[in-house]
Protein backbone atom coordinates (compact mmCIF):
# COMPACT_ATOMS: atom_id res chain seq x y z
CA UNK A 1 0.00 0.00 0.00
CA UNK A 2 1.20 3.53 -0.72
CA UNK A 3 -0.13 6.64 0.95
CA UNK A 4 -0.93 10.12 -0.31
CA UNK A 5 -1.38 12.77 2.34
CA UNK A 6 -2.84 16.25 2.43
CA UNK A 7 -1.45 17.69 5.65
CA UNK A 8 -2.35 20.86 7.51
CA UNK A 9 -0.28 23.99 6.98
CA UNK A 10 3.13 23.56 8.53
CA UNK A 11 3.39 19.85 7.79
CA UNK A 12 5.57 18.35 5.07
CA UNK A 13 4.31 15.56 2.83
CA UNK A 14 7.90 14.38 2.39
CA UNK A 15 8.40 14.04 6.16
CA UNK A 16 4.96 12.67 7.03
CA UNK A 17 5.16 8.96 7.82
CA UNK A 18 2.83 6.01 8.31
CA UNK A 19 3.17 2.93 10.49
CA UNK A 20 1.20 -0.21 11.20
CA UNK A 21 0.98 -3.87 10.27
CA UNK A 22 -1.58 -3.25 7.53
CA UNK A 23 1.16 -1.63 5.42
CA UNK A 24 2.97 -4.97 5.28
CA UNK A 25 0.31 -7.68 5.50
CA UNK A 26 -3.36 -6.82 5.11
CA UNK A 27 -6.22 -8.91 6.47
CA UNK A 28 -9.79 -9.32 5.30
CA UNK A 29 -11.89 -7.07 7.50
CA UNK A 30 -10.97 -6.97 11.19
CA UNK A 31 -10.80 -9.39 14.11
CA UNK A 32 -12.84 -8.40 17.14
CA UNK A 33 -11.13 -8.87 20.49
CA UNK A 34 -12.73 -11.24 22.97
CA UNK A 35 -11.84 -11.48 26.65
CA UNK A 36 -13.25 -13.89 29.22
CA UNK A 37 -13.80 -12.99 32.88
CA UNK A 38 -14.30 -15.87 35.33
CA UNK A 39 -15.33 -15.70 38.97
CA UNK A 40 -16.60 -18.41 41.31
CA UNK A 41 -18.18 -17.57 44.65
CA UNK A 42 -20.90 -18.76 47.01
CA UNK A 43 -21.06 -15.39 48.80
CA UNK A 44 -21.19 -12.39 46.47
CA UNK A 45 -21.61 -10.01 49.38
CA UNK A 46 -18.11 -10.68 50.68
CA UNK A 47 -16.48 -11.91 47.43
CA UNK A 48 -16.54 -8.89 45.15
CA UNK A 49 -15.78 -8.84 41.42
CA UNK A 50 -14.77 -5.24 40.65
CA UNK A 51 -13.22 -4.38 37.28
CA UNK A 52 -11.25 -1.53 35.75
CA UNK A 53 -9.95 -1.26 32.18
CA UNK A 54 -6.32 -0.89 31.16
CA UNK A 55 -4.56 1.93 32.99
CA UNK A 56 -7.81 3.70 33.94
CA UNK A 57 -8.65 4.05 37.64
CA UNK A 58 -12.44 4.12 37.38
CA UNK A 59 -14.03 0.87 38.60
CA UNK A 60 -17.33 -0.96 38.18
CA UNK A 61 -19.73 -1.93 40.91
CA UNK A 62 -19.59 -5.48 42.28
CA UNK A 63 -20.34 -7.78 39.31
CA UNK A 64 -20.18 -11.10 41.14
CA UNK A 65 -23.11 -13.21 39.91
CA UNK A 66 -24.43 -10.45 37.65
CA UNK A 67 -26.43 -11.10 34.50
CA UNK A 68 -24.89 -10.60 31.07
CA UNK A 69 -26.93 -7.41 30.60
CA UNK A 70 -25.82 -5.91 33.92
CA UNK A 71 -22.19 -6.87 33.26
CA UNK A 72 -22.32 -5.33 29.78
CA UNK A 73 -23.79 -2.02 30.97
CA UNK A 74 -21.23 -1.75 33.78
CA UNK A 75 -18.11 -2.27 31.67
CA UNK A 76 -19.39 -0.05 28.82
CA UNK A 77 -19.40 2.80 31.36
CA UNK A 78 -15.61 2.42 31.81
CA UNK A 79 -13.46 4.85 29.76
CA UNK A 80 -12.02 3.33 26.60
CA UNK A 81 -14.21 0.22 26.44
CA UNK A 82 -16.83 1.38 23.91
CA UNK A 83 -19.67 -0.88 22.78
CA UNK A 84 -19.34 -4.54 23.74
CA UNK A 85 -21.42 -7.72 23.68
CA UNK A 86 -21.46 -9.92 26.77
CA UNK A 87 -22.66 -13.49 27.14
CA UNK A 88 -22.61 -15.52 30.36
CA UNK A 89 -22.08 -19.22 30.97
CA UNK A 90 -22.05 -21.28 34.14
CA UNK A 91 -18.58 -22.13 35.47
CA UNK A 92 -17.44 -25.10 37.53
CA UNK A 93 -13.84 -24.85 38.79
CA UNK A 94 -11.39 -27.74 38.97
CA UNK A 95 -12.36 -28.35 42.62
CA UNK A 96 -16.08 -28.10 41.93
CA UNK A 97 -16.84 -24.50 42.97
CA UNK A 98 -19.65 -22.83 41.05
CA UNK A 99 -19.55 -19.44 39.35
CA UNK A 100 -19.82 -17.76 35.97
CA UNK A 101 -17.73 -16.95 32.91
CA UNK A 102 -18.53 -13.74 31.04
CA UNK A 103 -17.36 -13.50 27.40
CA UNK A 104 -16.78 -9.89 26.34
CA UNK A 105 -16.59 -9.10 22.60
CA UNK A 106 -15.47 -5.58 21.65
CA UNK A 107 -17.71 -4.19 18.91
CA UNK A 108 -16.77 -0.53 18.38
CA UNK A 109 -13.09 -0.59 19.43
CA UNK A 110 -10.78 -2.40 17.03
CA UNK A 111 -7.30 -3.85 17.36
CA UNK A 112 -5.47 -5.37 20.32
CA UNK A 113 -7.28 -4.04 23.40
CA UNK A 114 -6.09 -3.42 26.93
CA UNK A 115 -7.11 -6.01 29.48
CA UNK A 116 -9.79 -5.76 32.13
CA UNK A 117 -8.21 -5.63 35.60
CA UNK A 118 -9.74 -7.29 38.66
CA UNK A 119 -9.32 -5.48 41.99
CA UNK A 120 -7.63 -8.31 43.89
CA UNK A 121 -8.04 -6.57 47.24
CA UNK A 122 -11.82 -7.09 47.01
CA UNK A 123 -12.12 -10.67 45.72
CA UNK A 124 -11.78 -12.23 49.19
CA UNK A 125 -12.48 -15.96 48.53
CA UNK A 126 -13.64 -15.49 44.95
CA UNK A 127 -11.89 -18.10 42.80
CA UNK A 128 -10.63 -18.38 39.24
CA UNK A 129 -11.13 -21.53 37.12
CA UNK A 130 -8.18 -23.21 38.90
CA UNK A 131 -9.55 -22.40 42.39
CA UNK A 132 -6.93 -19.73 43.11
CA UNK A 133 -8.04 -16.55 44.85
CA UNK A 134 -6.72 -13.20 45.96
CA UNK A 135 -3.35 -11.39 45.82
CA UNK A 136 -0.20 -13.51 45.63
CA UNK A 137 -2.02 -16.67 44.52
CA UNK A 138 -1.38 -16.29 40.80
CA UNK A 139 -5.11 -16.22 40.18
CA UNK A 140 -6.15 -15.48 36.58
CA UNK A 141 -9.62 -14.00 36.41
CA UNK A 142 -9.27 -12.42 32.95
CA UNK A 143 -7.90 -14.07 29.79
CA UNK A 144 -7.59 -12.86 26.22
CA UNK A 145 -9.49 -15.52 24.28
CA UNK A 146 -9.09 -13.82 20.88
CA UNK A 147 -6.68 -10.97 20.20
CA UNK A 148 -8.18 -8.15 18.18
CA UNK A 149 -6.59 -7.03 14.95
CA UNK A 150 -7.59 -4.18 12.65
CA UNK A 151 -6.64 -3.73 9.02
CA UNK A 152 -5.39 -0.22 9.61
CA UNK A 153 -2.30 1.95 9.91
CA UNK A 154 -1.49 5.28 11.53
CA UNK A 155 -0.63 8.44 9.59
CA UNK A 156 1.87 10.64 11.43
CA UNK A 157 2.02 14.26 10.12
CA UNK A 158 5.43 15.89 10.58
CA UNK A 159 6.94 19.26 9.79
CA UNK A 160 9.82 19.75 7.37
CA UNK A 161 12.15 19.60 10.36
CA UNK A 162 10.80 16.17 11.26
CA UNK A 163 9.01 17.51 14.36
CA UNK A 164 5.57 16.02 15.02
CA UNK A 165 2.55 18.17 14.15
CA UNK A 166 0.43 18.20 17.30
CA UNK A 167 -3.20 19.08 17.87
CA UNK A 168 -2.15 21.57 20.51
CA UNK A 169 -0.48 23.69 17.81
CA UNK A 170 -3.53 23.80 15.54
CA UNK A 171 -5.64 26.94 15.26
CA UNK A 172 -9.04 26.92 16.97
CA UNK A 173 -11.46 24.68 15.12
CA UNK A 174 -8.76 23.23 12.85
CA UNK A 175 -7.78 20.11 14.82
CA UNK A 176 -8.92 17.05 12.93
CA UNK A 177 -9.62 18.96 9.71
CA UNK A 178 -6.71 17.36 7.83
CA UNK A 179 -7.74 14.84 5.17
CA UNK A 180 -5.74 11.73 4.36
CA UNK A 181 -6.43 9.33 1.50
CA UNK A 182 -5.06 5.90 0.61
CA UNK A 183 -4.62 4.09 -2.68
CA UNK A 184 -3.80 0.43 -3.25
CA UNK A 185 -1.28 -0.41 -5.96
CA UNK A 186 -0.19 -3.82 -7.18
CA UNK A 187 2.71 -5.31 -9.08
CA UNK A 188 3.80 -8.66 -10.39
CA UNK A 189 5.65 -10.72 -7.78
CA UNK A 190 8.74 -10.63 -9.97
CA UNK A 191 8.92 -6.81 -9.76
CA UNK A 192 11.30 -5.76 -7.03
CA UNK A 193 11.79 -2.09 -7.84
CA UNK A 194 9.82 -0.76 -10.77
CA UNK A 195 6.41 0.20 -12.06
CA UNK A 196 3.25 -0.55 -10.11
CA UNK A 197 -0.33 -0.58 -11.35
CA UNK A 198 -3.17 1.26 -9.63
CA UNK A 199 -5.58 -1.27 -8.13
CA UNK A 200 -8.20 0.68 -6.17
CA UNK A 201 -8.88 3.76 -4.11
CA UNK A 202 -8.90 3.37 -0.37
CA UNK A 203 -10.88 5.53 2.00
CA UNK A 204 -10.61 8.79 3.89
CA UNK A 205 -8.75 8.26 7.15
CA UNK A 206 -10.63 8.51 10.45
CA UNK A 207 -9.39 11.27 12.76
CA UNK A 208 -8.41 10.12 16.25
CA UNK A 209 -7.70 13.08 18.54
CA UNK A 210 -4.52 13.02 20.57
CA UNK A 211 -5.04 11.82 24.13
CA UNK A 212 -2.69 13.67 26.41
CA UNK A 213 -1.52 12.13 29.66
CA UNK A 214 -3.08 13.92 32.64
CA UNK A 215 -2.11 13.54 36.28
CA UNK A 216 -3.56 15.27 39.34
CA UNK A 217 -1.38 16.58 42.16
CA UNK A 218 -3.50 17.09 45.29
CA UNK A 219 -2.05 19.41 47.96
CA UNK A 220 -4.12 19.37 51.21
CA UNK A 221 -4.79 22.69 52.91
CA UNK A 222 -3.38 21.15 56.11
CA UNK A 223 0.03 20.69 54.48
CA UNK A 224 2.59 23.41 55.14
CA UNK A 225 6.17 23.66 54.00
CA UNK A 226 7.86 22.67 50.77
CA UNK A 227 7.98 19.54 48.64
CA UNK A 228 9.47 18.29 45.39
CA UNK A 229 8.02 16.34 42.48
CA UNK A 230 10.01 13.66 40.65
CA UNK A 231 9.36 12.05 37.26
CA UNK A 232 11.24 8.77 36.86
CA UNK A 233 11.04 7.42 33.31
CA UNK A 234 13.72 4.76 33.82
CA UNK A 235 13.13 1.58 31.77
CA UNK A 236 12.70 -0.46 34.97
CA UNK A 237 9.67 1.63 35.97
CA UNK A 238 6.10 0.80 34.90
CA UNK A 239 5.40 2.88 31.77
CA UNK A 240 9.09 3.87 31.70
CA UNK A 241 10.99 4.50 28.47
CA UNK A 242 14.24 3.39 26.90
CA UNK A 243 16.92 5.85 27.90
CA UNK A 244 14.67 7.26 30.62
CA UNK A 245 15.90 8.65 33.93
CA UNK A 246 14.73 10.45 37.07
CA UNK A 247 14.43 14.25 37.24
CA UNK A 248 13.31 16.31 40.24
CA UNK A 249 11.90 19.82 40.55
CA UNK A 250 13.25 22.53 42.81
CA UNK A 251 11.49 23.03 46.15
CA UNK A 252 7.83 23.99 45.77
CA UNK A 253 6.25 25.97 48.60
CA UNK A 254 2.69 24.90 49.40
CA UNK A 255 -0.04 27.47 49.91
CA UNK A 256 -1.24 30.51 47.99
CA UNK A 257 2.23 31.06 46.55
CA UNK A 258 2.00 27.79 44.58
CA UNK A 259 0.34 29.14 41.44
CA UNK A 260 -0.48 27.23 38.28
CA UNK A 261 2.27 29.05 36.42
CA UNK A 262 4.90 28.34 39.07
CA UNK A 263 4.15 24.60 39.07
CA UNK A 264 3.93 24.58 35.27
CA UNK A 265 7.36 26.17 34.92
CA UNK A 266 8.90 23.87 37.52
CA UNK A 267 7.68 20.71 35.79
CA UNK A 268 8.37 21.99 32.27
CA UNK A 269 12.02 22.50 33.24
CA UNK A 270 12.44 18.73 33.65
CA UNK A 271 14.10 17.43 30.49
CA UNK A 272 12.30 14.07 30.56
CA UNK A 273 8.89 15.80 30.66
CA UNK A 274 9.12 18.92 28.54
CA UNK A 275 6.21 21.31 28.26
CA UNK A 276 3.19 20.77 30.52
CA UNK A 277 0.02 22.76 31.12
CA UNK A 278 -1.29 23.14 34.69
CA UNK A 279 -4.76 24.16 35.88
CA UNK A 280 -5.99 24.06 39.46
CA UNK A 281 -9.26 23.85 41.35
CA UNK A 282 -10.25 23.89 44.99
CA UNK A 283 -11.64 20.53 45.96
CA UNK A 284 -12.56 18.33 48.87
CA UNK A 285 -11.42 14.74 49.36
CA UNK A 286 -13.19 12.63 51.98
CA UNK A 287 -10.01 10.95 53.21
CA UNK A 288 -7.62 13.90 53.30
CA UNK A 289 -9.85 16.96 53.62
CA UNK A 290 -9.91 20.18 51.62
CA UNK A 291 -7.12 21.17 49.30
CA UNK A 292 -6.07 22.20 45.82
CA UNK A 293 -5.99 19.78 42.87
CA UNK A 294 -3.47 20.69 40.17
CA UNK A 295 -4.22 18.96 36.88
CA UNK A 296 -0.99 18.46 34.91
CA UNK A 297 -1.38 17.87 31.15
CA UNK A 298 1.72 16.57 29.35
CA UNK A 299 1.74 18.15 25.88
CA UNK A 300 5.35 17.55 24.79
CA UNK A 301 5.74 13.83 25.59
CA UNK A 302 2.95 11.67 24.21
CA UNK A 303 1.80 8.34 25.59
CA UNK A 304 1.43 7.07 29.12
CA UNK A 305 4.01 8.12 31.70
CA UNK A 306 4.87 6.93 35.20
CA UNK A 307 3.12 8.83 37.96
CA UNK A 308 4.88 11.85 39.39
CA UNK A 309 6.29 11.12 42.84
CA UNK A 310 6.05 13.63 45.69
CA UNK A 311 8.78 13.90 48.30
CA UNK A 312 6.13 14.14 51.05
CA UNK A 313 3.45 11.45 51.39
CA UNK A 314 0.85 14.10 52.22
CA UNK A 315 0.94 15.15 48.55
CA UNK A 316 -1.23 12.72 46.58
CA UNK A 317 -0.63 12.11 42.86
CA UNK A 318 -3.18 10.22 40.79
CA UNK A 319 -3.93 9.57 37.17
CA UNK A 320 -6.83 11.62 35.81
CA UNK A 321 -9.62 9.27 34.70
HELIX and SHEET records of a PDB file:
HELIX    1   1 UNK A   21  UNK A   23  5                                   3    
HELIX    2   2 UNK A   68  UNK A   76  1                                   9    
HELIX    3   3 UNK A  120  UNK A  122  5                                   3    
HELIX    4   4 UNK A  167  UNK A  169  5                                   3    
HELIX    5   5 UNK A  260  UNK A  268  1                                   9    
SHEET    1   A 3 UNK A   2  UNK A   6  0                                        
SHEET    2   A 3 UNK A 179  UNK A 186 -1                                        
SHEET    3   A 3 UNK A 197  UNK A 204 -1                                        
SHEET    1   B 2 UNK A  17  UNK A  19  0                                        
SHEET    2   B 2 UNK A 154  UNK A 156 -1                                        
SHEET    1   C 4 UNK A  84  UNK A  92  0                                        
SHEET    2   C 4 UNK A  98  UNK A 106 -1                                        
SHEET    3   C 4 UNK A  34  UNK A  40 -1                                        
SHEET    4   C 4 UNK A 142  UNK A 146 -1                                        
SHEET    1   D 2 UNK A  51  UNK A  53  0                                        
SHEET    2   D 2 UNK A 116  UNK A 118 -1                                        
SHEET    1   E 4 UNK A 276  UNK A 285  0                                        
SHEET    2   E 4 UNK A 289  UNK A 298 -1                                        
SHEET    3   E 4 UNK A 214  UNK A 220 -1                                        
SHEET    4   E 4 UNK A 316  UNK A 319 -1                                        
SHEET    1   F 2 UNK A 226  UNK A 227  0                                        
SHEET    2   F 2 UNK A 252  UNK A 253 -1                                        
SHEET    1   G 3 UNK A 246  UNK A 248  0                                        
SHEET    2   G 3 UNK A 229  UNK A 232 -1                                        
SHEET    3   G 3 UNK A 309  UNK A 310 -1                                        
END                                                                             
